[in-house]
Amino acid sequence: MSVNLTLLTVMGALYACGIYLILERSLTRVLLGLMLLANATNLLILATGGYAGLAPLFNKDTNPGDYNDPLPQALILTSIVISFAVTAFMLGIIYRTWVMARQDDIQDDAEDRRVAETPSFDAEDDAAIPVETSEFPLTMIGSDGDGISNTPAARTAATVRVGDRTLDAEIAAAEEQPGSARVAPPSPEGGGQ
């Protein structure tokens, strides 16, 4: 199967322009980029069908290799319907944006920037608990390298830093137990204990 070079060149130009337009901040340009990508994809599917052949109507005297493949035509028709729906949806979004803000550009969201700059470390979830909090007694190595056993003296001596407060390891372990009924009473400032 040989490919039409003109068709491939047009398809490549449509893909390049479509990708360039999709990366813009204007919703109208994004819509035009989506339309160009849909048309380039239709050309790609058309190129995979090969050269035109006979209509795919069965005749005993015709060689099966002479027929045209109907699958690319069906895929292109499906692609046209999907691209029409996406275009209508994007036109609705563009119209709503224009009515609400009288502009077509996507603005930077301050909340998105704040979330992006927030470190992924969570003091409560990522806190190092120096004693084993499971119901199975184990010997652990502390942060200083010494062994900490599950003896009552070791448990009362250990503390855990959670957020801006320090808890005894025994209280932290009680909070971590499955089915724990321990609920911290609210403090006068609000929040937990």
ABEGO torsion letter per residue (X at the ends): XBBBAAAAAAAAAAAAAAAAAAABABAAAAAAAAAAAAAAAAAAAAAAAEBBBBBBBBBAABBAAABBBAAAAAAAAAAAAAAAAAAAAAAAAAAAAAAAAGBABBBBBAAAAAAAABBABBAAAABBBABBABABBBBBBBAAGBBBBABAAAAAABBBBBEABBBBAAAAAAAABBGBABBBBBBAAEEBX
